[in-house]
């Protein structure tokens, strides 16, 4: 599947379905999100992994109803990645003979468990072998957002290294807002072994900037999302809004996707603030503050683009 911004935005819907299934995180085996059926997919296996001290729901392997050999592995991130990073273990550890990766990411990937409809649990490679026996795999698309992108990268590295059911040449990876996963040796081996990798990142998102050097991003195709000045005037430039998967979808395809709830800049700040403002001077300050912030976003755009 070739890269295009519209395809990237559409594929992210599968990760959104996983976030919907995760909900409050209390159910390690949640029911399928209705959006999967709308997209023509059905859940084959549930992915769980150990998050700090408990096994939690992390994602799904789903198959296309039209082509059962078309598989998707979609992995969620955490709802507060910046808080998670405070306890992040960035000591590099070896992974699958592919080089050194961050211990915090590996600690989760090492506990991957995939449960089929009968309740039987499988390791990642074994799960692929089982599914291939049911319907010959024709493609394996691996998707992730935020922490889920790092885990998707490690899943792809494992499957490319172990090559269960000869799946290696069928792998394509789509990551959104991925942090750096490993050191240069991992990056080099990953780039050589994984046939297709599409990394999409927002230049104003903080998460793709961590962990810091000597960690590096894997290569491949994809897209850096640089917001236009108009987009910067429409989207709140907060860490949460810039990192939101729905923001990525909107930046990729503004025609078919919307700014996520709570992240659109209020058009008339003075009117919106009026019920909470006391006194004429405060009322006068509201539009002034809105104007200054608009000027500030324009100044940030010019500084970023040297204009």
N, C-alpha and C positions, 0 to 999 in steps of 0.2 A: 504494500500500500504506500503510494507516494505521499510525500508531505505537502500539505497546503494549509493555510491558516484556518479555512473553514472545516477541513477534516479534523484538525487538531482540536478545534472548539467542540465539534460534535463528539469526538472520542472521549473528551473530558466528561461528558454526560454519564459515562459508565462509572467513573470515579465518584461523581456526585451521587449516584445511586448507592454506592458503598457507604458514603458519608450518611445518607439517609437511613440506611440499614443499621449503622452504628448507633445512631441516636444518642442516648445517655451512656452507652458503653456497658450496660449491665447484662446484656444478653450475648453470650459467645456464639450463639447459633440463631441469629435473627431471621425472620421471614424475608423472602425476596422483596425488593422494592418494586412496585408496579411499573416503574419506568423501564425496567429491564425488558419486560414483555413488550412494552410499547416500541422499544428499539429492536425487538426481534431476537432477544437473548433469553436463555434460561440458565439458572444456576446448576452447576454440576457438582461443585465442591465448595466448602466454606473454609477460608483460611483463618487460622488463629495463630497467635504468637504470644510469648511471654513479655508483658509490658511491666517492668519493674518487679512486681511480685505476684502477678496473676496472668493467666491466659485470657486474652481478649480477642474479640473479633477484629480482623484486620482487612479482610477482603474476600474475594470470590474468584473461582474459575467458572466462567460461563461459556456456553456454546451457542452458536447461531442456530436458530430453528430452521433457517433455510439451508444452511450448510453445517451439519454437526461437527465437521472437522475444523471449522473456524473457531478457535478458542481465544478467550480473553482472560488474562489474569489482571485484575484491578485491585489496587492497594490504597487504602486511605492514609492520610497523615494524621497528625494530632491536632486537636482544636486550638491548642496554645503552644505552638512550636517554640516560641521565644522563651516561655517558662520552662519547657522541657530541656532547653539548651543549658539552663543554669546547672543542671545535674549531669550534663553530657560528658561522657568519657571519650576524650579525643586521642587517647593513646592508640597508635596504629598497631593492628594485629594482622597476621597472615590470613588470607581467605582463599580457599580452594586452589592453591597454587597459582593464583592470579596476581598476587602482590599484597600490599598492606592496605587495610581499610580501617576506618574509625571503629574502635571497640564498641562504642555505643550503638552503632548500626548493626555490627556483626552480632552483638548479643541478642538482638531481636531476631535477625535472620536465622541464627542457629536453632531457634525454637519453632520455626515454621512447622505447622501441622495442618494437613488438609483432610477434612472429613467429608466422605461421600454420603449419598442419600441413605445408605444402610447404617450409618453411624460408625463406619470403619475409618480409622485415621491412617494417613499416608504421609511420608516425607515428600518433598517437592518433586524430586526426580521420579519417585515411584508413582506419584499421582499422574504425572504425564504419561508414564508407561501404561497405567491402567486405562486412562482416557483414550489413548491411541488404540488400545485393543478393542474398545467399544466402537470407535469410529476413527479411521485413519486421519491423523492431524494434517491439515493442509496449510494452516497458519497459526502462529501463536503470538498474539499482541499483548505486551506487558505494559501496564499503565500505572502511574503513581503521581501523587501530589504531595509536596512538602516532604516530611519524613517518609511517606509512602514512595516518593521518587527514589530516595536512597535505597529503600528496601526493594523496589522494582529493579534497580540497577544491580543489586546483589543477586536477586533471583535470576536475572538474565545471565550474569557471570557464572553462576552455578550451573545453569542449564546448558550454556555454551561449553563449559568445561566438561561436564559429565555426559552431555549429548544423549539423554534417554530417548529411545525410539527414533533416533536420527533427527531430532527436532531442531538442532542447531541452525541450519540454513533457513528455517521457517520463522525465526525470532525477529520481531521488531519491537522496539522499546520507545514509549512516548512518556516523557517526564515533564511535569509542570512544577516550577519553583523548587527544583532540586538543590539541596545543599551539596557541597563537595563531599565525595564519598571516600576517596582514598588518596594515596601518594602517587607519584609519577609512574612507578612500576605497575600499579594496578591500572592506571589510566592507559598505559601503553598496551598491556595485555588485553584489556577490555576492548579497546579500539580494534585490535587485531582479530578478536574472537567473535564479537557480537556483530552480526551482519548489518543491522540497521538500528540506529539510535537517533531519536529526535528529541532534542532538549529544548524546551521552551521556557524562557525566563523573562521576568519583568525587571527592567533596569532600576526601578525604584523599590523593588522588593529586597528586604534585608536578608532573607533566608538563603538565597543563592550565593551570598557573600561569606558564608561560614561552612565548615570550620576554616580558619585562616591558614595561610602558608605554614607548612609545606603541602597542605592538601590542595588538590587540583581537580578541576572538572574533567569528566570524560568527554570525548569528542563526539563526532557525528554531525548530522544536519540539525534542522530545527530553526529556531528564530529567537532573536532578542527583541523584546517588546519595548520600544521606545515610544512613550506617549506623545501625542501631538500637544500643542499648546491648548487647543480646544478640549482635548480629553483631560488634561490636567485641571481645567476649569470646571469639569463636570464630576470628577472623582475625588473623594477625600484622600489626601495623601498621608494617611495614617498607616502604620505597619500592618495592622490587621486588614485594612481594605486593600492595600497594595498586594498582600499575600493571598487574599481570598481566591479560591479556584474560580468562582463565578466572575471575578474581575478579569482573570486570564481569558475566560471565554469571551467576555465583552471586548477586551482589547484585540483578540484575534478576529472577532466577527461582530462589529457593532451593529450590523443590520439585523441579525437574528437573535442577539443576546442582550440582556439588560444589565446595568450596574446593580450589584447585589444590594439588597435591602440594608439601609443604614449607611451606605457609602456614597450616595448621590449628594452633591453639594446643593443645599437649599437655595433656590433661585432668589428668593426675597427674604434675606436673613432678618431684616427689620420687622417684617410682618410675622415671621415665625417666632421671633423672640419676644414680641410685644406682650403676651400674657404673663411673662416672667420678669419683665423689665419694670422697674419702679423709678419714676421721675423723668422729667423731660431730658435731662442731660444724658441719662442712660439710653433713652430712645434715640438721641442724636448719635450716640457712640456706636450703636449697632450697625447702621449702614457704613459708618466710617471704618469699623473693624472689618466688615465684609470686603470693602473696597481695598483695604490694605492687604488682606489675605489674597485677593485676586491679583494684586500687583506683585505680591511675593511669589505666587505660583508662576506668573509670567517671567519674573526675574530668574527663578530656578530653571525654567525651560531654556531661557537664553544662555544661562551659564552652562547648562548641560550640552548645548549645541553650538556654543561659541558664536552666538549672534547678538 
